[in-house]
Amino acid sequence: MTPLDDWRWLNEPRSWSTRDGLTITADPDTDFWRTTHYGYARDTAHLFGTHLVGDFTLRASFTADYGAQYDQAGIALRIDERNWIKAGVELVDGAYQISTVVTRDFSDWSVVGVTEVDRVTIAAERTGDTVTITYGLGPATPTTMLRLAYFPPDPPVLAGVMTAAPTGPGFTTHFDEIQMLTSSE
């Protein structure tokens, strides 16, 4: 587990703990989304991360007690409210989806349906102007590519783990492994 001492919150939740990993209970009415399809912009999801420049790899393994439409947990890379990527698991119409949203003024959303979400590992590798998102189910390492996306290479990025509960009462996610590797390591 990467030490989280110098990590900080964007939209700190009411309940969280760093005992035995990182446990976050998402507050209700939280989300990251911009405009597309739904017509609104929300920048209220919980993101716990660190500021980075240059190339890096972020990997997180987690379990969650999803219960309501669009409950979501995973990782996020954020330049500002108009430029960000989130990837993880989302509950959509009663089914689990491995999900990625890439936002550059407007959000786009891609999903892959899965049946098993006991434990998921999501990774984002930023190399130059590209972010590659991979995932693995259960104890598997994240080797299945989910998305390759353009991401501005120069600005600093807040990179870390995220949760959101857009429509439900909130839910709890436990991140048992978080690893951050920078190009200098």
C-alpha positions in Angstrom: 0.0 0.0 0.0 1.4 3.4 -1.0 1.6 5.7 2.0 -1.4 8.1 2.0 0.1 10.7 4.4 0.3 13.5 1.9 -2.9 12.7 0.0 -5.8 15.1 0.3 -9.5 15.2 -0.3 -11.6 16.8 -3.1 -15.1 16.7 -1.6 -14.3 14.9 1.7 -17.0 12.5 2.8 -18.6 12.5 6.2 -17.2 9.0 7.0 -13.8 7.5 6.1 -11.0 5.6 7.7 -7.4 4.6 6.9 -7.5 1.5 9.2 -6.5 -1.7 7.3 -6.4 0.2 3.9 -8.9 3.0 3.1 -12.6 2.7 3.7 -14.9 5.4 2.3 -18.7 5.8 2.8 -20.0 7.8 -0.2 -22.4 10.6 0.8 -25.7 10.7 -1.1 -26.1 13.0 -4.1 -22.4 12.8 -5.2 -21.1 12.4 -8.7 -18.6 13.5 -11.4 -20.4 14.2 -14.7 -20.5 17.0 -17.3 -23.5 17.8 -19.5 -23.7 14.9 -22.0 -27.1 13.2 -22.1 -28.3 14.3 -18.7 -27.8 18.1 -19.2 -26.1 18.8 -15.8 -22.6 19.2 -14.5 -21.7 17.7 -11.1 -18.3 17.9 -9.4 -19.2 16.4 -6.0 -17.8 12.9 -6.0 -15.2 12.0 -3.3 -11.6 11.9 -4.6 -8.7 11.1 -2.3 -5.4 11.6 -4.0 -2.1 13.3 -4.6 -0.9 15.8 -7.1 1.4 14.5 -9.8 3.1 15.7 -12.9 4.5 13.6 -15.7 4.1 9.8 -16.2 2.7 7.5 -13.5 0.7 4.4 -12.8 -2.1 4.3 -10.3 -3.6 0.9 -9.3 -6.3 0.2 -6.7 -8.0 -3.0 -5.5 -11.4 -2.7 -3.8 -14.7 -4.2 -2.7 -17.9 -2.3 -2.2 -21.5 -2.8 -1.1 -23.3 -1.3 -4.1 -27.0 -0.9 -3.6 -28.5 2.0 -5.7 -28.5 3.1 -9.3 -25.1 4.5 -10.4 -23.3 3.7 -7.1 -19.6 3.8 -8.2 -16.1 3.3 -6.9 -12.7 3.2 -8.5 -9.9 5.6 -9.5 -9.8 9.1 -10.9 -7.4 11.5 -12.6 -8.5 15.1 -12.4 -6.9 18.3 -13.9 -10.0 20.4 -13.1 -13.8 20.2 -13.2 -13.7 20.1 -17.1 -10.9 17.6 -17.6 -10.9 14.3 -15.8 -11.1 10.5 -16.1 -12.8 8.1 -13.7 -12.8 4.3 -13.9 -14.1 1.5 -11.7 -17.3 -0.4 -11.1 -20.8 1.1 -11.4 -24.2 -0.4 -10.6 -26.5 0.4 -13.6 -30.0 -1.0 -13.9 -29.3 -3.7 -11.3 -26.1 -4.9 -13.2 -22.4 -4.4 -12.5 -20.4 -2.5 -15.1 -16.7 -1.9 -15.4 -16.9 1.7 -16.3 -14.8 4.6 -17.6 -15.8 8.2 -18.1 -13.5 10.5 -19.9 -14.3 14.2 -19.7 -12.9 17.0 -21.8 -15.7 19.6 -21.4 -18.2 16.9 -22.0 -18.4 13.4 -20.4 -18.4 10.3 -22.4 -19.1 6.9 -20.9 -18.0 3.4 -21.8 -18.9 0.2 -19.9 -18.3 -3.6 -20.0 -20.8 -5.8 -18.2 -19.5 -8.2 -15.6 -21.2 -10.6 -13.2 -18.4 -10.9 -10.6 -17.4 -7.9 -8.6 -16.3 -9.4 -5.3 -12.9 -7.7 -5.7 -11.8 -5.5 -8.6 -8.5 -4.0 -9.5 -8.4 -0.9 -11.8 -5.2 0.7 -13.1 -4.5 3.9 -15.0 -1.2 4.4 -16.7 -0.4 8.0 -17.8 2.3 8.1 -20.5 2.7 11.4 -22.2 -0.7 12.4 -23.6 -2.3 9.0 -23.1 -4.0 7.3 -20.3 -4.5 3.5 -20.5 -7.2 2.0 -18.2 -7.0 -1.7 -17.4 -8.8 -4.0 -15.0 -8.8 -7.4 -13.4 -11.5 -9.3 -11.5 -11.0 -11.2 -8.2 -7.3 -11.6 -7.4 -6.3 -11.0 -11.1 -3.9 -8.3 -12.0 -5.4 -5.6 -14.2 -4.4 -6.8 -17.7 -7.7 -6.4 -19.6 -7.6 -3.1 -21.5 -10.8 -1.0 -20.9 -9.9 2.3 -22.5 -7.1 4.2 -24.1 -7.8 8.0 -24.0 -6.1 11.3 -24.7 -5.4 13.3 -21.6 -3.5 16.6 -21.6 0.2 15.8 -20.8 1.4 19.0 -19.1 -1.0 20.0 -16.3 -0.6 18.6 -12.8 -3.1 15.9 -12.0 -4.9 15.0 -8.8 -4.7 11.2 -9.0 -6.3 8.8 -6.5 -9.4 6.8 -5.5 -13.0 7.9 -5.8 -16.5 7.0 -4.8 -19.9 8.5 -5.5 -23.6 7.8 -4.8 -25.6 9.9 -7.4 -29.1 8.6 -6.6 -28.9 6.4 -3.5 -28.4 6.9 0.3 -24.6 6.2 0.1 -22.6 3.0 0.3 -19.2 1.8 1.6 -16.1 0.9 -0.4 -12.9 -0.7 1.0 -9.7 -0.1 -0.9 -7.3 -2.9 0.4 -4.5 -2.0 -2.0 -3.5 1.4 -3.5 -0.3 1.7 -5.4 1.1 4.8 -7.0 4.3 4.5 -9.1 5.8 7.6 -10.7 8.3 7.7 -13.6 11.1 8.4 -11.2 10.5 5.1 -9.3 
